[in-house]
Amino acid sequence: MQRSVRMEDISDGRLYTCNDLVKADTRDCQGCSACCKGMGHSIVLDPLDIHRLITYLGNTTQELLNGNIELNVVDGIILPNLAMTGTEESCSFLNKEGRCSIHSVRPGICRLFPLGRFYENNGFQYFLQVHECPKERTKVKVKKWLDTPNIKAYEQYINQWHYFQKDLQQMLESESDDMRKKVSMYILQEFYFKPYNAEMEFYGEFEQRLNMAREVFFVS
């Protein structure tokens, strides 16, 4: 999800790599779950997020749509996001104790918070969102905070997915609503609903699907 904000208004003015120390560690949040409530449609899920969830929970994407996730338009493309439920608009995976019930497979945006990503020159770096978390924080290495195996492969995947979506959005600017819907249905089916081969590394299969999608949309 793209944000139209000035970096100096939301960050500490620095950009970080995965090997840098940043003041992001909330020390297990100490009972706070503020960032798991009232988030609207903003916790957008990427294909790896869905793959992790269905592998861990044993559900299909269609079954997750019965209450845990929902579909909304994000920058012109229909994508899934975590559903907020109840009077407090809490994440559907937040338990009665205010703790995350899927913490080991939590989505990438949740792993990242209170960090964000700043994209430029066909790559990205991390930044610290200084107004988003009320907890007192200590320094931690970015890659430790993300808690994701094979961080370089993960970063490459995140970068590929971001710039693919950006290219799609630019392509769809001059297209009809019907065409936008057809493209969205293709993306949902190929990247979110179609299961990934359990015997194949996710990143390798994702890249195959991505290359095929680029041929469909961008190779005449």
C-alpha angles and dihedrals in degrees: 000000000000119000126203100214138122114254092222089059097054108025143053089252095255134107121214139200125215090265096054127099115241134177095249107111109115092186095240090318090269093242096317119132100167093126090055094062136068094009095135111198095331100107094083114185125223124207094267091053091056092043091053093047097049092044092050098040099035091231131127122238088251090056092050088056089066091080115321100070137019138194124247138159113267116187090332099316128094109240136163124256136180111274120238113214142183132024091306092048091234126178108271089236095055111109128217091269090058093251130129111258092198099042096138090056099030116151122270094252089056091049090050100049127141084024125075135194125248112202123204140137092019092302141069144226132197128254133189117244101218099189101043104076125049095197124105105250138202131207121277134166110262095233091051090051092051089054093202125139119237094018095189093055089046093051091049090051093049090050094049093048093048096050093042089056090046091053090049092050092052091048092050096050091090097034130100125259088251091056092047089053093049091050091048091050090051092050093047094048098043100039106026113022101036107082119239118237107265090210094054127071109259096229093053094050092043090055090051091053091045093053090049091050091050089053091050096050108025109027112080 
